[in-house]
Amino acid sequence: MQDAGYNAAARVASTQSPGRTCTTCPDPLSAGSVHEEMWGIMFEFITWGGAALSLAGLCGLVWCILRVMKARKAGLSDDELRAVVQGVLPWNLASLFLSVIGLMMVILGISFG
């Protein structure tokens, strides 16, 4: 009868691809391991990507504000101004959504990174 621990280790080794194994650290998430460095880099990308998304959303919000201010200064009638605001509204909501998703990514990256 074979050792049960040997069979479990053989099954785990057979499911891993050769490029994904780490021979330098017994625990993939041990302190100072290659995996930990990759983990930190991944969350750094998430943090900076979230900051970029938030900045893009902020630029979209500024564009919406400037577009409506320009329409108000043009002296449009109420119906024409309402049409401009209705046209800007989806862009405004999309910009807010983009900013919120970006800020959530920043919080996620800082918390777990």
mmCIF file of the C-alpha atoms, coordinates in Angstrom:
data_MODEL
# 
_entry.id   MODEL 
# 
loop_
_atom_site.group_PDB 
_atom_site.id 
_atom_site.type_symbol 
_atom_site.label_atom_id 
_atom_site.label_alt_id 
_atom_site.label_comp_id 
_atom_site.label_asym_id 
_atom_site.label_entity_id 
_atom_site.label_seq_id 
_atom_site.pdbx_PDB_ins_code 
_atom_site.Cartn_x 
_atom_site.Cartn_y 
_atom_site.Cartn_z 
_atom_site.occupancy 
_atom_site.B_iso_or_equiv 
_atom_site.pdbx_formal_charge 
_atom_site.auth_seq_id 
_atom_site.auth_comp_id 
_atom_site.auth_asym_id 
_atom_site.auth_atom_id 
_atom_site.pdbx_PDB_model_num 
ATOM 1   C CA . MET A 1 1   ? 0.000   0.000  0.000   1.00 0.00 ? 1   MET A CA 1 
ATOM 2   C CA . GLN A 1 2   ? 1.350   3.418  -0.964  1.00 0.00 ? 2   GLN A CA 1 
ATOM 3   C CA . ASP A 1 3   ? 1.681   6.341  1.408   1.00 0.00 ? 3   ASP A CA 1 
ATOM 4   C CA . ALA A 1 4   ? -1.422  8.588  1.322   1.00 0.00 ? 4   ALA A CA 1 
ATOM 5   C CA . GLY A 1 5   ? 0.686   11.759 1.583   1.00 0.00 ? 5   GLY A CA 1 
ATOM 6   C CA . TYR A 1 6   ? 2.730   10.703 -1.433  1.00 0.00 ? 6   TYR A CA 1 
ATOM 7   C CA . ASN A 1 7   ? -0.408  10.201 -3.527  1.00 0.00 ? 7   ASN A CA 1 
ATOM 8   C CA . ALA A 1 8   ? -1.764  13.636 -2.580  1.00 0.00 ? 8   ALA A CA 1 
ATOM 9   C CA . ALA A 1 9   ? 1.536   15.295 -3.453  1.00 0.00 ? 9   ALA A CA 1 
ATOM 10  C CA . ALA A 1 10  ? 1.699   13.428 -6.765  1.00 0.00 ? 10  ALA A CA 1 
ATOM 11  C CA . ARG A 1 11  ? -1.841  14.536 -7.644  1.00 0.00 ? 11  ARG A CA 1 
ATOM 12  C CA . VAL A 1 12  ? -1.041  18.180 -6.872  1.00 0.00 ? 12  VAL A CA 1 
ATOM 13  C CA . ALA A 1 13  ? 2.208   18.018 -8.849  1.00 0.00 ? 13  ALA A CA 1 
ATOM 14  C CA . SER A 1 14  ? 0.445   16.485 -11.836 1.00 0.00 ? 14  SER A CA 1 
ATOM 15  C CA . THR A 1 15  ? -2.176  19.276 -11.966 1.00 0.00 ? 15  THR A CA 1 
ATOM 16  C CA . GLN A 1 16  ? 0.360   22.106 -11.957 1.00 0.00 ? 16  GLN A CA 1 
ATOM 17  C CA . SER A 1 17  ? 1.901   23.285 -15.178 1.00 0.00 ? 17  SER A CA 1 
ATOM 18  C CA . PRO A 1 18  ? 5.719   23.323 -15.270 1.00 0.00 ? 18  PRO A CA 1 
ATOM 19  C CA . GLY A 1 19  ? 5.889   27.084 -15.772 1.00 0.00 ? 19  GLY A CA 1 
ATOM 20  C CA . ARG A 1 20  ? 3.822   27.878 -12.699 1.00 0.00 ? 20  ARG A CA 1 
ATOM 21  C CA . THR A 1 21  ? 5.745   25.984 -10.036 1.00 0.00 ? 21  THR A CA 1 
ATOM 22  C CA . CYS A 1 22  ? 8.177   27.751 -7.749  1.00 0.00 ? 22  CYS A CA 1 
ATOM 23  C CA . THR A 1 23  ? 11.119  25.713 -6.555  1.00 0.00 ? 23  THR A CA 1 
ATOM 24  C CA . THR A 1 24  ? 12.521  28.436 -4.282  1.00 0.00 ? 24  THR A CA 1 
ATOM 25  C CA . CYS A 1 25  ? 9.671   28.713 -1.813  1.00 0.00 ? 25  CYS A CA 1 
ATOM 26  C CA . PRO A 1 26  ? 7.623   25.937 -0.254  1.00 0.00 ? 26  PRO A CA 1 
ATOM 27  C CA . ASP A 1 27  ? 4.676   28.238 0.387   1.00 0.00 ? 27  ASP A CA 1 
ATOM 28  C CA . PRO A 1 28  ? 3.646   30.368 -2.647  1.00 0.00 ? 28  PRO A CA 1 
ATOM 29  C CA . LEU A 1 29  ? 2.692   33.305 -0.442  1.00 0.00 ? 29  LEU A CA 1 
ATOM 30  C CA . SER A 1 30  ? 5.540   33.097 2.070   1.00 0.00 ? 30  SER A CA 1 
ATOM 31  C CA . ALA A 1 31  ? 7.268   36.322 3.038   1.00 0.00 ? 31  ALA A CA 1 
ATOM 32  C CA . GLY A 1 32  ? 9.761   37.550 0.493   1.00 0.00 ? 32  GLY A CA 1 
ATOM 33  C CA . SER A 1 33  ? 8.789   35.072 -2.195  1.00 0.00 ? 33  SER A CA 1 
ATOM 34  C CA . VAL A 1 34  ? 8.546   35.779 -5.904  1.00 0.00 ? 34  VAL A CA 1 
ATOM 35  C CA . HIS A 1 35  ? 4.784   35.342 -5.667  1.00 0.00 ? 35  HIS A CA 1 
ATOM 36  C CA . GLU A 1 36  ? 4.515   38.036 -3.023  1.00 0.00 ? 36  GLU A CA 1 
ATOM 37  C CA . GLU A 1 37  ? 6.381   40.494 -5.235  1.00 0.00 ? 37  GLU A CA 1 
ATOM 38  C CA . MET A 1 38  ? 4.108   39.680 -8.174  1.00 0.00 ? 38  MET A CA 1 
ATOM 39  C CA . TRP A 1 39  ? 1.083   40.064 -5.902  1.00 0.00 ? 39  TRP A CA 1 
ATOM 40  C CA . GLY A 1 40  ? 2.263   43.542 -4.855  1.00 0.00 ? 40  GLY A CA 1 
ATOM 41  C CA . ILE A 1 41  ? 2.948   44.583 -8.453  1.00 0.00 ? 41  ILE A CA 1 
ATOM 42  C CA . MET A 1 42  ? -0.521  43.439 -9.493  1.00 0.00 ? 42  MET A CA 1 
ATOM 43  C CA . PHE A 1 43  ? -2.191  45.571 -6.835  1.00 0.00 ? 43  PHE A CA 1 
ATOM 44  C CA . GLU A 1 44  ? 0.043   48.501 -7.750  1.00 0.00 ? 44  GLU A CA 1 
ATOM 45  C CA . PHE A 1 45  ? -1.277  48.264 -11.313 1.00 0.00 ? 45  PHE A CA 1 
ATOM 46  C CA . ILE A 1 46  ? -4.829  48.081 -9.956  1.00 0.00 ? 46  ILE A CA 1 
ATOM 47  C CA . THR A 1 47  ? -4.217  51.199 -7.853  1.00 0.00 ? 47  THR A CA 1 
ATOM 48  C CA . TRP A 1 48  ? -2.742  53.265 -10.700 1.00 0.00 ? 48  TRP A CA 1 
ATOM 49  C CA . GLY A 1 49  ? -5.315  51.970 -13.181 1.00 0.00 ? 49  GLY A CA 1 
ATOM 50  C CA . GLY A 1 50  ? -8.063  53.021 -10.789 1.00 0.00 ? 50  GLY A CA 1 
ATOM 51  C CA . ALA A 1 51  ? -6.499  56.459 -10.447 1.00 0.00 ? 51  ALA A CA 1 
ATOM 52  C CA . ALA A 1 52  ? -6.446  56.778 -14.236 1.00 0.00 ? 52  ALA A CA 1 
ATOM 53  C CA . LEU A 1 53  ? -10.113 55.746 -14.459 1.00 0.00 ? 53  LEU A CA 1 
ATOM 54  C CA . SER A 1 54  ? -11.048 58.271 -11.775 1.00 0.00 ? 54  SER A CA 1 
ATOM 55  C CA . LEU A 1 55  ? -9.170  60.984 -13.621 1.00 0.00 ? 55  LEU A CA 1 
ATOM 56  C CA . ALA A 1 56  ? -10.925 60.075 -16.889 1.00 0.00 ? 56  ALA A CA 1 
ATOM 57  C CA . GLY A 1 57  ? -14.278 60.240 -15.101 1.00 0.00 ? 57  GLY A CA 1 
ATOM 58  C CA . LEU A 1 58  ? -13.381 63.608 -13.616 1.00 0.00 ? 58  LEU A CA 1 
ATOM 59  C CA . CYS A 1 59  ? -12.472 64.925 -17.074 1.00 0.00 ? 59  CYS A CA 1 
ATOM 60  C CA . GLY A 1 60  ? -15.848 63.686 -18.328 1.00 0.00 ? 60  GLY A CA 1 
ATOM 61  C CA . LEU A 1 61  ? -17.634 65.510 -15.515 1.00 0.00 ? 61  LEU A CA 1 
ATOM 62  C CA . VAL A 1 62  ? -15.783 68.732 -16.291 1.00 0.00 ? 62  VAL A CA 1 
ATOM 63  C CA . TRP A 1 63  ? -16.736 68.335 -19.966 1.00 0.00 ? 63  TRP A CA 1 
ATOM 64  C CA . CYS A 1 64  ? -20.406 67.911 -18.994 1.00 0.00 ? 64  CYS A CA 1 
ATOM 65  C CA . ILE A 1 65  ? -20.309 71.019 -16.821 1.00 0.00 ? 65  ILE A CA 1 
ATOM 66  C CA . LEU A 1 66  ? -18.650 73.097 -19.540 1.00 0.00 ? 66  LEU A CA 1 
ATOM 67  C CA . ARG A 1 67  ? -21.109 71.846 -22.174 1.00 0.00 ? 67  ARG A CA 1 
ATOM 68  C CA . VAL A 1 68  ? -24.151 72.856 -20.105 1.00 0.00 ? 68  VAL A CA 1 
ATOM 69  C CA . MET A 1 69  ? -22.588 76.206 -19.143 1.00 0.00 ? 69  MET A CA 1 
ATOM 70  C CA . LYS A 1 70  ? -21.941 76.930 -22.811 1.00 0.00 ? 70  LYS A CA 1 
ATOM 71  C CA . ALA A 1 71  ? -25.569 76.107 -23.642 1.00 0.00 ? 71  ALA A CA 1 
ATOM 72  C CA . ARG A 1 72  ? -26.822 78.357 -20.831 1.00 0.00 ? 72  ARG A CA 1 
ATOM 73  C CA . LYS A 1 73  ? -24.670 81.268 -21.978 1.00 0.00 ? 73  LYS A CA 1 
ATOM 74  C CA . ALA A 1 74  ? -25.913 80.836 -25.549 1.00 0.00 ? 74  ALA A CA 1 
ATOM 75  C CA . GLY A 1 75  ? -29.327 82.053 -24.436 1.00 0.00 ? 75  GLY A CA 1 
ATOM 76  C CA . LEU A 1 76  ? -31.245 79.013 -25.650 1.00 0.00 ? 76  LEU A CA 1 
ATOM 77  C CA . SER A 1 77  ? -34.945 78.606 -24.988 1.00 0.00 ? 77  SER A CA 1 
ATOM 78  C CA . ASP A 1 78  ? -36.102 76.286 -22.247 1.00 0.00 ? 78  ASP A CA 1 
ATOM 79  C CA . ASP A 1 79  ? -36.876 73.453 -24.669 1.00 0.00 ? 79  ASP A CA 1 
ATOM 80  C CA . GLU A 1 80  ? -33.505 73.754 -26.423 1.00 0.00 ? 80  GLU A CA 1 
ATOM 81  C CA . LEU A 1 81  ? -31.653 73.902 -23.093 1.00 0.00 ? 81  LEU A CA 1 
ATOM 82  C CA . ARG A 1 82  ? -33.602 70.887 -21.857 1.00 0.00 ? 82  ARG A CA 1 
ATOM 83  C CA . ALA A 1 83  ? -32.571 68.985 -25.016 1.00 0.00 ? 83  ALA A CA 1 
ATOM 84  C CA . VAL A 1 84  ? -28.901 69.838 -24.397 1.00 0.00 ? 84  VAL A CA 1 
ATOM 85  C CA . VAL A 1 85  ? -29.119 68.721 -20.764 1.00 0.00 ? 85  VAL A CA 1 
ATOM 86  C CA . GLN A 1 86  ? -30.852 65.488 -21.782 1.00 0.00 ? 86  GLN A CA 1 
ATOM 87  C CA . GLY A 1 87  ? -28.077 64.833 -24.285 1.00 0.00 ? 87  GLY A CA 1 
ATOM 88  C CA . VAL A 1 88  ? -25.375 65.438 -21.665 1.00 0.00 ? 88  VAL A CA 1 
ATOM 89  C CA . LEU A 1 89  ? -27.073 63.378 -18.946 1.00 0.00 ? 89  LEU A CA 1 
ATOM 90  C CA . PRO A 1 90  ? -25.892 59.908 -20.167 1.00 0.00 ? 90  PRO A CA 1 
ATOM 91  C CA . TRP A 1 91  ? -22.310 61.208 -20.428 1.00 0.00 ? 91  TRP A CA 1 
ATOM 92  C CA . ASN A 1 92  ? -22.601 62.651 -16.934 1.00 0.00 ? 92  ASN A CA 1 
ATOM 93  C CA . LEU A 1 93  ? -23.802 59.346 -15.494 1.00 0.00 ? 93  LEU A CA 1 
ATOM 94  C CA . ALA A 1 94  ? -21.110 57.406 -17.356 1.00 0.00 ? 94  ALA A CA 1 
ATOM 95  C CA . SER A 1 95  ? -18.448 59.759 -16.019 1.00 0.00 ? 95  SER A CA 1 
ATOM 96  C CA . LEU A 1 96  ? -19.728 59.343 -12.478 1.00 0.00 ? 96  LEU A CA 1 
ATOM 97  C CA . PHE A 1 97  ? -19.756 55.560 -12.903 1.00 0.00 ? 97  PHE A CA 1 
ATOM 98  C CA . LEU A 1 98  ? -16.194 55.614 -14.240 1.00 0.00 ? 98  LEU A CA 1 
ATOM 99  C CA . SER A 1 99  ? -15.018 57.730 -11.307 1.00 0.00 ? 99  SER A CA 1 
ATOM 100 C CA . VAL A 1 100 ? -16.691 55.464 -8.760  1.00 0.00 ? 100 VAL A CA 1 
ATOM 101 C CA . ILE A 1 101 ? -15.246 52.293 -10.307 1.00 0.00 ? 101 ILE A CA 1 
ATOM 102 C CA . GLY A 1 102 ? -11.811 53.936 -10.397 1.00 0.00 ? 102 GLY A CA 1 
ATOM 103 C CA . LEU A 1 103 ? -12.013 54.964 -6.753  1.00 0.00 ? 103 LEU A CA 1 
ATOM 104 C CA . MET A 1 104 ? -13.097 51.450 -5.781  1.00 0.00 ? 104 MET A CA 1 
ATOM 105 C CA . MET A 1 105 ? -10.076 50.066 -7.641  1.00 0.00 ? 105 MET A CA 1 
ATOM 106 C CA . VAL A 1 106 ? -7.797  52.498 -5.796  1.00 0.00 ? 106 VAL A CA 1 
ATOM 107 C CA . ILE A 1 107 ? -9.231  51.437 -2.436  1.00 0.00 ? 107 ILE A CA 1 
ATOM 108 C CA . LEU A 1 108 ? -8.908  47.762 -3.381  1.00 0.00 ? 108 LEU A CA 1 
ATOM 109 C CA . GLY A 1 109 ? -5.309  48.209 -4.520  1.00 0.00 ? 109 GLY A CA 1 
ATOM 110 C CA . ILE A 1 110 ? -4.287  50.104 -1.390  1.00 0.00 ? 110 ILE A CA 1 
ATOM 111 C CA . SER A 1 111 ? -6.093  47.735 0.963   1.00 0.00 ? 111 SER A CA 1 
ATOM 112 C CA . PHE A 1 112 ? -4.733  44.495 -0.458  1.00 0.00 ? 112 PHE A CA 1 
ATOM 113 C CA . GLY A 1 113 ? -1.415  45.761 -1.828  1.00 0.00 ? 113 GLY A CA 1 
# 
